[in-house]
Structures are given as C-alpha cells and as structure tokens.
Amino acid sequence: MSLVKRLSGYVKGSLAAICLASAMGLEGKLYSKDIYVPRDYQTIQAAIDAAEDGDRVLVAPGEYVVNEPISYRGKDIVLKSEEGAEETIICMRNPIDFHHARIFVFENGETINAILEGFTITKGTSPHEGGGIYCKESSPTIRYNIIVENNADSGGGIACIEADPLIMYNIISENIAGSEGGGIYCQDSQAIICLLYTSPSPRDLSTSRMPSSA
C-alpha cells in the first residue's frame, strides 16, 4: 500500500480537516510550466534555479546525492517526485561544508505555495538546528515525505525557527538530536503539524506514534 493511502486512513479531528482543506486548495492550482529532472536538468538545484514562481519541478525515481543544501531561493514553486517518497531518495554525502549539510533550507521567505512533496530525505546533518529540513522565517508546505536518519543539535528531522510551515502526511523516523527535538523542533514558530508518523530516536524518546487504523 502506498504512503499516501496508508496515511489517508488517519484523517481525524478538526486539525486534520484544516490540513485537508489546505491540501485541496493547493492541489487546485494550475502550474505555469513543468520542469523535469533529469530530463531537462541533471540536478534538482539546477531545475529550481531555472524555475519561476508558479512552476512545478518533477523528479524521476532514483537516488539523488547532494553535497550542499537544496534551496528554493524564495520561489513559490512545487518540487515533487513522480513516483513517491519510497522511490525517490535525496541523500547528503561528502558535504562541502559540514556546518551546512542539511538537505533542504527554506530561509528566503518562501510561502505556503512553496511545496516539497514525495521524497525520502536522509543523511542530512547540522551542528545547529535542522538536519533534514531547516525553515527560518519561511512558511513552506512539507508533505508526503519520509524524513529519516538525519541529525542535528536540535530538530534532527525538521527545525522551524520563527517559521510557520504546513507539515502534513509525513513519516518522520529515526532522526537524532543532540539536545531536543529528534523529529521536529520549533522555536518562536506557529507550524501546523498533522497526520505524521514519528518514532523515537535514541536521544528523543518522547515522540508519539500515530495510532493504528481501525
């Protein structure tokens, strides 16, 4: 059963309804143009750099190795895998700068229309906040991803610093934090977080598991 179908069974309560309404509104958008990786551009960052607000970047299945963070550069675009998170992996390896070895950074005022969808995000690291994904003064939509085996001092999986992202339908598992927030760490943020599965990391045993479906 696909990730989307598995998680769809957990739609409960008013917060879930808010997330669904947001998702339906985002899905209704018409995109200016589609850019394909690797058909049009070999790397995800190159495709993002070529995109403009309202475009969609579609990524073919496979493993994509990065050595520095991927940035939307303030653009309201959709970055989406064609075949889902289980088939499309983004992995940090041999980073240029260990202090900047996160997988994704959102720090240029991205809005809810900057969408990250359908990837396994793994092996990111930071000596500060956000090993897998770092949001600073930005409000992207992060959905249908598997965020696994990342590490940071705070927010091994995701860190939100003065940020208001929409984080929905993700699996966040086996991420490590040196101090707090193995899965997600929020500071001065109003993130909407719903319908995710988290599992404890060795240093963060307080995360909760999604209830099993009836």
Accessible surface in RSA format (square Angstrom, percent):
REM  Atomic radii and reference values for relative SASA: ProtOr
REM  Chains: A
REM  Algorithm: Lee & Richards
REM  Probe-radius: 1.40
REM  Slices: 20
REM RES _ NUM      All-atoms   Total-Side   Main-Chain    Non-polar    All polar
REM                ABS   REL    ABS   REL    ABS   REL    ABS   REL    ABS   REL
RES MET A   1   169.31  87.7  98.37  65.1  70.94 168.9 101.54  86.3  67.77  89.8
RES SER A   2    53.92  45.6  42.55  56.8  11.37  26.2  45.55  97.0   8.37  11.7
RES LEU A   3    10.75   6.0   8.26   5.9   2.49   6.3   8.26   5.8   2.49   6.7
RES VAL A   4    67.39  44.3  66.97  60.6   0.43   1.0  66.97  58.2   0.43   1.2
RES LYS A   5   144.01  70.3 132.27  81.2  11.74  27.9  76.94  69.2  67.08  71.4
RES ARG A   6    92.15  38.7  82.81  42.2   9.34  22.2  47.19  64.5  44.96  27.2
RES LEU A   7     5.44   3.0   5.44   3.9   0.00   0.0   5.44   3.8   0.00   0.0
RES SER A   8    61.39  51.9  48.56  64.8  12.83  29.6  32.62  69.5  28.78  40.3
RES GLY A   9    45.58  56.2   0.00   N/A  45.58  56.2  29.62  81.3  15.96  35.8
RES TYR A  10    42.53  19.9  39.56  22.5   2.97   7.7   7.98   6.0  34.55  42.6
RES VAL A  11    56.68  37.3  35.22  31.9  21.46  51.7  35.22  30.6  21.46  58.2
RES LYS A  12   123.07  60.0 104.94  64.4  18.12  43.1  84.42  76.0  38.65  41.2
RES GLY A  13    60.62  74.8   0.00   N/A  60.62  74.8  40.94 112.3  19.68  44.1
RES SER A  14    91.82  77.6  77.29 103.1  14.53  33.5  50.16 106.8  41.67  58.4
RES LEU A  15    84.02  46.8  82.33  58.9   1.69   4.2  82.91  58.2   1.11   3.0
RES ALA A  16     2.56   2.4   1.56   2.4   1.00   2.3   1.58   2.2   0.98   2.6
RES ALA A  17    55.76  51.3  48.90  75.5   6.86  15.6  51.94  73.1   3.82  10.1
RES ILE A  18    87.15  49.6  83.01  61.8   4.15  10.0  86.69  62.4   0.46   1.3
RES CYS A  19     0.00   0.0   0.00   0.0   0.00   0.0   0.00   0.0   0.00   0.0
RES LEU A  20    63.13  35.2  63.13  45.2   0.00   0.0  63.13  44.3   0.00   0.0
RES ALA A  21    64.79  59.6  50.62  78.1  14.17  32.2  55.47  78.1   9.32  24.7
RES SER A  22    30.56  25.8  17.98  24.0  12.58  29.0  12.26  26.1  18.29  25.6
RES ALA A  23     7.96   7.3   7.96  12.3   0.00   0.0   7.96  11.2   0.00   0.0
RES MET A  24   139.83  72.4 127.21  84.2  12.62  30.0 105.74  89.9  34.09  45.2
RES GLY A  25    52.64  64.9   0.00   N/A  52.64  64.9  39.53 108.5  13.11  29.4
RES LEU A  26    11.09   6.2  10.45   7.5   0.64   1.6  10.70   7.5   0.40   1.1
RES GLU A  27    91.35  52.4  72.59  54.9  18.76  44.7  37.72  73.0  53.63  43.8
RES GLY A  28    61.26  75.6   0.00   N/A  61.26  75.6  36.44 100.0  24.82  55.6
RES LYS A  29    77.03  37.6  63.81  39.2  13.22  31.5  29.65  26.7  47.38  50.5
RES LEU A  30   170.84  95.1 147.38 105.4  23.46  59.0 148.22 104.1  22.62  60.9
RES TYR A  31    53.10  24.8  25.33  14.4  27.77  72.3  20.85  15.7  32.26  39.8
RES SER A  32    88.45  74.7  47.83  63.8  40.62  93.6  33.66  71.7  54.79  76.8
RES LYS A  33    94.61  46.2  86.40  53.0   8.21  19.5  77.64  69.9  16.96  18.1
RES ASP A  34    50.36  35.3  29.63  29.5  20.73  49.0   8.10  19.1  42.27  42.2
RES ILE A  35     6.98   4.0   6.98   5.2   0.00   0.0   6.98   5.0   0.00   0.0
RES TYR A  36    56.68  26.5  56.68  32.2   0.00   0.0  26.79  20.1  29.89  36.8
RES VAL A  37     0.95   0.6   0.00   0.0   0.95   2.3   0.00   0.0   0.95   2.6
RES PRO A  38    55.44  40.4  52.32  47.7   3.12  11.4  52.32  43.2   3.12  19.4
RES ARG A  39   178.42  74.9 142.06  72.4  36.35  86.6  79.89 109.2  98.53  59.7
RES ASP A  40    65.37  45.8  36.72  36.6  28.65  67.7  15.64  36.8  49.74  49.6
RES TYR A  41    86.81  40.5  82.01  46.7   4.80  12.5  51.62  38.8  35.19  43.4
RES GLN A  42   140.09  78.3 125.80  91.9  14.29  34.0  56.54 120.3  83.55  63.4
RES THR A  43    74.38  52.9  71.86  72.8   2.52   6.0  68.49  92.0   5.89   8.9
RES ILE A  44     4.86   2.8   2.16   1.6   2.70   6.5   2.16   1.6   2.70   7.3
RES GLN A  45    37.30  20.9  35.95  26.3   1.35   3.2  34.84  74.2   2.46   1.9
RES ALA A  46    37.07  34.1  29.59  45.7   7.48  17.0  34.31  48.3   2.77   7.3
RES ALA A  47     0.00   0.0   0.00   0.0   0.00   0.0   0.00   0.0   0.00   0.0
RES ILE A  48     0.00   0.0   0.00   0.0   0.00   0.0   0.00   0.0   0.00   0.0
RES ASP A  49    66.48  46.6  45.74  45.5  20.74  49.0  25.97  61.1  40.51  40.4
RES ALA A  50    38.26  35.2  12.69  19.6  25.57  58.2  23.57  33.2  14.70  38.9
RES ALA A  51     2.01   1.8   0.00   0.0   2.01   4.6   0.00   0.0   2.01   5.3
RES GLU A  52   116.45  66.9 113.55  85.9   2.91   6.9  33.83  65.4  82.62  67.5
RES ASP A  53    94.93  66.5  77.07  76.7  17.85  42.2  30.04  70.7  64.88  64.7
RES GLY A  54    19.73  24.3   0.00   N/A  19.73  24.3  18.32  50.3   1.41   3.2
RES ASP A  55     1.87   1.3   1.61   1.6   0.26   0.6   0.00   0.0   1.87   1.9
RES ARG A  56    56.56  23.7  56.56  28.8   0.00   0.0   0.68   0.9  55.88  33.9
RES VAL A  57     0.00   0.0   0.00   0.0   0.00   0.0   0.00   0.0   0.00   0.0
RES LEU A  58    17.60   9.8  17.60  12.6   0.00   0.0  17.60  12.4   0.00   0.0
RES VAL A  59     0.00   0.0   0.00   0.0   0.00   0.0   0.00   0.0   0.00   0.0
RES ALA A  60    23.53  21.6  23.53  36.3   0.00   0.0  23.53  33.1   0.00   0.0
RES PRO A  61    65.30  47.6  46.01  41.9  19.29  70.1  46.20  38.1  19.10 118.7
RES GLY A  62    32.33  39.9   0.00   N/A  32.33  39.9  31.85  87.4   0.48   1.1
RES GLU A  63    97.13  55.8  65.10  49.3  32.03  76.3  20.23  39.1  76.91  62.8
RES TYR A  64    33.00  15.4  29.38  16.7   3.62   9.4  29.89  22.5   3.11   3.8
RES VAL A  65    72.83  47.9  41.87  37.9  30.97  74.6  41.87  36.4  30.97  84.0
RES VAL A  66    23.77  15.6  19.11  17.3   4.66  11.2  23.77  20.7   0.00   0.0
RES ASN A  67    64.42  44.4  62.27  60.2   2.15   5.2   6.25  15.0  58.16  56.2
RES GLU A  68    95.86  55.0  94.50  71.5   1.36   3.2  21.49  41.6  74.37  60.7
RES PRO A  69    30.25  22.0  18.43  16.8  11.81  42.9  18.43  15.2  11.81  73.4
RES ILE A  70     3.10   1.8   2.98   2.2   0.12   0.3   3.10   2.2   0.00   0.0
RES SER A  71    11.76   9.9  11.76  15.7   0.00   0.0   9.65  20.6   2.11   3.0
RES TYR A  72     0.09   0.0   0.09   0.1   0.00   0.0   0.09   0.1   0.00   0.0
RES ARG A  73   127.32  53.5 106.26  54.2  21.06  50.1  41.32  56.5  86.00  52.1
RES GLY A  74    29.53  36.4   0.00   N/A  29.53  36.4   7.35  20.2  22.18  49.7
RES LYS A  75    41.79  20.4  41.13  25.2   0.66   1.6  34.95  31.5   6.84   7.3
RES ASP A  76    35.12  24.6  31.70  31.6   3.42   8.1   7.80  18.4  27.32  27.2
RES ILE A  77     1.03   0.6   0.00   0.0   1.03   2.5   1.03   0.7   0.00   0.0
RES VAL A  78     4.02   2.6   4.02   3.6   0.00   0.0   4.02   3.5   0.00   0.0
RES LEU A  79     0.00   0.0   0.00   0.0   0.00   0.0   0.00   0.0   0.00   0.0
RES LYS A  80    59.16  28.9  59.16  36.3   0.00   0.0  23.94  21.5  35.23  37.5
RES SER A  81     4.77   4.0   0.81   1.1   3.96   9.1   0.00   0.0   4.77   6.7
RES GLU A  82    81.67  46.9  49.91  37.8  31.76  75.6  15.58  30.1  66.09  54.0
RES GLU A  83   110.61  63.5  87.87  66.5  22.74  54.1  19.01  36.8  91.60  74.8
RES GLY A  84    28.77  35.5   0.00   N/A  28.77  35.5  25.90  71.1   2.87   6.4
RES ALA A  85     3.45   3.2   0.00   0.0   3.45   7.9   0.00   0.0   3.45   9.1
RES GLU A  86    93.44  53.6  69.64  52.7  23.80  56.7  30.95  59.9  62.49  51.0
RES GLU A  87    98.85  56.8  90.34  68.3   8.51  20.3  22.08  42.7  76.78  62.7
RES THR A  88     0.00   0.0   0.00   0.0   0.00   0.0   0.00   0.0   0.00   0.0
RES ILE A  89    55.51  31.6  55.51  41.4   0.00   0.0  55.51  40.0   0.00   0.0
RES ILE A  90     0.00   0.0   0.00   0.0   0.00   0.0   0.00   0.0   0.00   0.0
RES CYS A  91     7.97   6.0   7.97   8.9   0.00   0.0   0.14   0.4   7.83   8.4
RES MET A  92     9.80   5.1   2.05   1.4   7.75  18.5   2.05   1.7   7.75  10.3
RES ARG A  93   111.12  46.7 105.67  53.9   5.44  13.0  44.65  61.0  66.46  40.3
RES ASN A  94   125.26  86.4 105.26 101.7  19.99  48.1  33.89  81.6  91.37  88.3
RES PRO A  95    46.20  33.7  27.42  25.0  18.78  68.3  27.42  22.6  18.78 116.7
RES ILE A  96   121.97  69.4  88.15  65.7  33.82  81.5  94.94  68.4  27.03  73.3
RES ASP A  97    59.28  41.5  54.01  53.8   5.27  12.5  24.12  56.8  35.17  35.1
RES PHE A  98   115.20  57.6 109.33  67.7   5.87  15.3 109.33  66.3   5.87  16.8
RES HIS A  99    98.70  53.9  97.10  67.5   1.60   4.1  60.04  61.9  38.66  45.0
RES HIS A 100   100.99  55.2  99.74  69.3   1.24   3.2  62.64  64.6  38.35  44.6
RES ALA A 101     0.00   0.0   0.00   0.0   0.00   0.0   0.00   0.0   0.00   0.0
RES ARG A 102    21.10   8.9  21.10  10.8   0.00   0.0   0.00   0.0  21.10  12.8
RES ILE A 103     0.00   0.0   0.00   0.0   0.00   0.0   0.00   0.0   0.00   0.0
RES PHE A 104     0.15   0.1   0.15   0.1   0.00   0.0   0.15   0.1   0.00   0.0
RES VAL A 105    11.25   7.4  11.07  10.0   0.18   0.4  11.07   9.6   0.18   0.5
RES PHE A 106     0.04   0.0   0.04   0.0   0.00   0.0   0.04   0.0   0.00   0.0
RES GLU A 107    87.86  50.4  65.49  49.5  22.37  53.3  10.63  20.6  77.23  63.1
RES ASN A 108    80.68  55.6  55.10  53.2  25.58  61.6  18.93  45.5  61.75  59.7
RES GLY A 109    46.35  57.2   0.00   N/A  46.35  57.2  25.70  70.5  20.65  46.3
RES GLU A 110     2.48   1.4   0.00   0.0   2.48   5.9   0.11   0.2   2.37   1.9
RES THR A 111    56.76  40.4  55.39  56.2   1.36   3.2  56.29  75.6   0.47   0.7
RES ILE A 112    71.38  40.6  70.03  52.2   1.35   3.3  70.03  50.4   1.35   3.7
RES ASN A 113    50.54  34.9  48.70  47.1   1.84   4.4   2.74   6.6  47.81  46.2
RES ALA A 114     0.00   0.0   0.00   0.0   0.00   0.0   0.00   0.0   0.00   0.0
RES ILE A 115     0.15   0.1   0.15   0.1   0.00   0.0   0.15   0.1   0.00   0.0
RES LEU A 116     0.00   0.0   0.00   0.0   0.00   0.0   0.00   0.0   0.00   0.0
RES GLU A 117    14.49   8.3  14.49  11.0   0.00   0.0   1.91   3.7  12.58  10.3
RES GLY A 118     4.31   5.3   0.00   N/A   4.31   5.3   4.31  11.8   0.00   0.0
RES PHE A 119     0.00   0.0   0.00   0.0   0.00   0.0   0.00   0.0   0.00   0.0
RES THR A 120    15.79  11.2  15.79  16.0   0.00   0.0  11.90  16.0   3.89   5.9
RES ILE A 121     0.00   0.0   0.00   0.0   0.00   0.0   0.00   0.0   0.00   0.0
RES THR A 122    13.29   9.5  13.29  13.5   0.00   0.0  11.11  14.9   2.18   3.3
RES LYS A 123   102.45  50.0  90.64  55.6  11.81  28.1  58.56  52.7  43.89  46.8
RES GLY A 124     0.00   0.0   0.00   N/A   0.00   0.0   0.00   0.0   0.00   0.0
RES THR A 125    15.33  10.9  15.33  15.5   0.00   0.0  13.33  17.9   2.00   3.0
RES SER A 126     2.98   2.5   0.00   0.0   2.98   6.9   0.16   0.3   2.82   3.9
RES PRO A 127    47.87  34.9  24.37  22.2  23.50  85.4  34.33  28.3  13.54  84.1
RES HIS A 128   101.02  55.2  96.14  66.8   4.88  12.5  67.56  69.6  33.46  38.9
RES GLU A 129    50.56  29.0  50.56  38.3   0.00   0.0   1.57   3.0  48.99  40.0
RES GLY A 130     0.00   0.0   0.00   N/A   0.00   0.0   0.00   0.0   0.00   0.0
RES GLY A 131     0.00   0.0   0.00   N/A   0.00   0.0   0.00   0.0   0.00   0.0
RES GLY A 132     0.00   0.0   0.00   N/A   0.00   0.0   0.00   0.0   0.00   0.0
RES ILE A 133     0.00   0.0   0.00   0.0   0.00   0.0   0.00   0.0   0.00   0.0
RES TYR A 134    24.65  11.5  24.65  14.0   0.00   0.0   4.05   3.0  20.60  25.4
RES CYS A 135     0.00   0.0   0.00   0.0   0.00   0.0   0.00   0.0   0.00   0.0
RES LYS A 136    60.78  29.7  60.73  37.3   0.05   0.1  35.80  32.2  24.98  26.6
RES GLU A 137   102.77  59.0  85.98  65.0  16.79  40.0  28.93  56.0  73.84  60.3
RES SER A 138     3.88   3.3   0.00   0.0   3.88   8.9   3.06   6.5   0.82   1.1
RES SER A 139    33.10  28.0  32.66  43.6   0.43   1.0  16.07  34.2  17.02  23.8
RES PRO A 140     0.00   0.0   0.00   0.0   0.00   0.0   0.00   0.0   0.00   0.0
RES THR A 141     0.00   0.0   0.00   0.0   0.00   0.0   0.00   0.0   0.00   0.0
RES ILE A 142     0.00   0.0   0.00   0.0   0.00   0.0   0.00   0.0   0.00   0.0
RES ARG A 143     2.69   1.1   2.69   1.4   0.00   0.0   0.00   0.0   2.69   1.6
RES TYR A 144    38.96  18.2  38.38  21.8   0.58   1.5  13.83  10.4  25.13  31.0
RES ASN A 145     0.00   0.0   0.00   0.0   0.00   0.0   0.00   0.0   0.00   0.0
RES ILE A 146    27.25  15.5  27.25  20.3   0.00   0.0  27.25  19.6   0.00   0.0
RES ILE A 147     0.00   0.0   0.00   0.0   0.00   0.0   0.00   0.0   0.00   0.0
RES VAL A 148    28.51  18.8  28.51  25.8   0.00   0.0  28.51  24.8   0.00   0.0
RES GLU A 149    75.40  43.3  64.63  48.9  10.77  25.7  23.63  45.7  51.78  42.3
RES ASN A 150     1.33   0.9   0.00   0.0   1.33   3.2   0.30   0.7   1.03   1.0
RES ASN A 151    64.45  44.4  64.45  62.3   0.00   0.0  10.13  24.4  54.32  52.5
RES ALA A 152     6.11   5.6   0.00   0.0   6.11  13.9   3.28   4.6   2.83   7.5
RES ASP A 153    65.76  46.1  60.46  60.2   5.31  12.5  12.08  28.4  53.69  53.5
RES SER A 154     8.86   7.5   8.86  11.8   0.00   0.0   0.55   1.2   8.31  11.6
RES GLY A 155     0.00   0.0   0.00   N/A   0.00   0.0   0.00   0.0   0.00   0.0
RES GLY A 156     0.00   0.0   0.00   N/A   0.00   0.0   0.00   0.0   0.00   0.0
RES GLY A 157     0.00   0.0   0.00   N/A   0.00   0.0   0.00   0.0   0.00   0.0
RES ILE A 158     0.00   0.0   0.00   0.0   0.00   0.0   0.00   0.0   0.00   0.0
RES ALA A 159     0.00   0.0   0.00   0.0   0.00   0.0   0.00   0.0   0.00   0.0
RES CYS A 160     0.00   0.0   0.00   0.0   0.00   0.0   0.00   0.0   0.00   0.0
RES ILE A 161    10.67   6.1  10.67   7.9   0.00   0.0  10.67   7.7   0.00   0.0
RES GLU A 162    79.87  45.9  65.44  49.5  14.43  34.4  20.61  39.9  59.27  48.4
RES ALA A 163     1.69   1.6   0.00   0.0   1.69   3.8   1.69   2.4   0.00   0.0
RES ASP A 164    75.21  52.7  62.88  62.6  12.33  29.2  14.79  34.8  60.41  60.2
RES PRO A 165     0.66   0.5   0.00   0.0   0.66   2.4   0.17   0.1   0.48   3.0
RES LEU A 166     5.46   3.0   4.68   3.3   0.78   2.0   4.87   3.4   0.59   1.6
RES ILE A 167     0.00   0.0   0.00   0.0   0.00   0.0   0.00   0.0   0.00   0.0
RES MET A 168     0.00   0.0   0.00   0.0   0.00   0.0   0.00   0.0   0.00   0.0
RES TYR A 169     5.59   2.6   5.59   3.2   0.00   0.0   5.59   4.2   0.00   0.0
RES ASN A 170     0.00   0.0   0.00   0.0   0.00   0.0   0.00   0.0   0.00   0.0
RES ILE A 171    27.47  15.6  27.47  20.5   0.00   0.0  27.47  19.8   0.00   0.0
RES ILE A 172     1.33   0.8   0.25   0.2   1.08   2.6   0.25   0.2   1.08   2.9
RES SER A 173    15.18  12.8  14.40  19.2   0.78   1.8   7.47  15.9   7.72  10.8
RES GLU A 174    93.38  53.6  87.75  66.4   5.63  13.4  25.71  49.7  67.67  55.3
RES ASN A 175     2.92   2.0   0.85   0.8   2.07   5.0   0.37   0.9   2.55   2.5
RES ILE A 176    66.60  37.9  66.60  49.6   0.00   0.0  66.60  48.0   0.00   0.0
RES ALA A 177     1.08   1.0   0.46   0.7   0.63   1.4   0.46   0.6   0.63   1.7
RES GLY A 178    41.84  51.6   0.00   N/A  41.84  51.6  14.60  40.1  27.24  61.0
RES SER A 179    67.64  57.2  35.09  46.8  32.55  75.0  38.78  82.6  28.86  40.4
RES GLU A 180    94.68  54.4  89.29  67.6   5.39  12.8  28.88  55.9  65.80  53.7
RES GLY A 181    16.96  20.9   0.00   N/A  16.96  20.9  10.37  28.5   6.59  14.8
RES GLY A 182     1.06   1.3   0.00   N/A   1.06   1.3   1.06   2.9   0.00   0.0
RES GLY A 183     7.19   8.9   0.00   N/A   7.19   8.9   5.25  14.4   1.94   4.4
RES ILE A 184    38.66  22.0  16.32  12.2  22.34  53.8  16.32  11.8  22.34  60.6
RES TYR A 185    37.42  17.5  35.11  20.0   2.31   6.0  16.77  12.6  20.65  25.5
RES CYS A 186    56.51  42.7  28.20  31.5  28.30  66.5  20.99  53.2  35.52  38.3
RES GLN A 187    68.87  38.5  64.10  46.8   4.77  11.4  21.38  45.5  47.49  36.0
RES ASP A 188   114.01  79.9  75.48  75.1  38.54  91.1  30.89  72.7  83.12  82.9
RES SER A 189    26.68  22.5   0.00   0.0  26.68  61.5   0.76   1.6  25.92  36.3
RES GLN A 190   149.22  83.4 133.40  97.5  15.83  37.7  44.27  94.2 104.95  79.6
RES ALA A 191    25.45  23.4   0.76   1.2  24.70  56.2   0.76   1.1  24.70  65.4
RES ILE A 192    65.77  37.4  62.42  46.5   3.35   8.1  65.76  47.4   0.01   0.0
RES ILE A 193    55.37  31.5  41.49  30.9  13.88  33.4  41.49  29.9  13.88  37.7
RES CYS A 194     9.86   7.5   3.39   3.8   6.47  15.2   9.86  25.0   0.00   0.0
RES LEU A 195    22.68  12.6  11.73   8.4  10.96  27.5  14.60  10.3   8.09  21.8
RES LEU A 196    30.33  16.9  21.10  15.1   9.23  23.2  21.10  14.8   9.23  24.8
RES TYR A 197    62.90  29.4  62.90  35.8   0.00   0.0  45.65  34.3  17.24  21.3
RES THR A 198    10.72   7.6  10.72  10.9   0.00   0.0   9.24  12.4   1.48   2.2
RES SER A 199    16.14  13.6   9.91  13.2   6.23  14.4   8.52  18.1   7.62  10.7
RES PRO A 200    45.38  33.1  29.60  27.0  15.78  57.3  29.60  24.4  15.78  98.0
RES SER A 201     3.71   3.1   1.48   2.0   2.23   5.1   2.64   5.6   1.07   1.5
RES PRO A 202   105.63  77.0  75.23  68.6  30.41 110.5  84.71  69.9  20.92 130.0
RES ARG A 203   159.03  66.8 129.79  66.2  29.24  69.6  34.97  47.8 124.06  75.2
RES ASP A 204    17.96  12.6  14.67  14.6   3.28   7.8   4.94  11.6  13.02  13.0
RES LEU A 205   135.81  75.6 108.00  77.3  27.81  69.9 108.47  76.2  27.34  73.6
RES SER A 206   101.76  86.0  65.73  87.7  36.03  83.0  55.77 118.8  46.00  64.4
RES THR A 207    36.12  25.7  18.36  18.6  17.76  42.3  24.98  33.5  11.15  16.9
RES SER A 208    86.40  73.0  74.98 100.1  11.42  26.3  46.25  98.5  40.15  56.3
RES ARG A 209   142.74  59.9 121.20  61.8  21.55  51.3  52.30  71.5  90.45  54.8
RES MET A 210    26.75  13.9   8.32   5.5  18.44  43.9  12.04  10.2  14.71  19.5
RES PRO A 211    85.23  62.1  73.81  67.3  11.43  41.5  85.20  70.3   0.04   0.2
RES SER A 212    98.47  83.2  77.23 103.1  21.23  48.9  47.77 101.7  50.70  71.0
RES SER A 213    66.45  56.1  46.60  62.2  19.85  45.7  15.54  33.1  50.91  71.3
RES ALA A 214   147.35 135.5  70.07 108.1  77.28 175.8 109.20 153.8  38.15 101.0
END  Absolute sums over single chains surface
CHAIN  1 A     9601.5       7494.0       2107.5       5124.1       4477.5
END  Absolute sums over all chains
TOTAL          9601.5       7494.0       2107.5       5124.1       4477.5
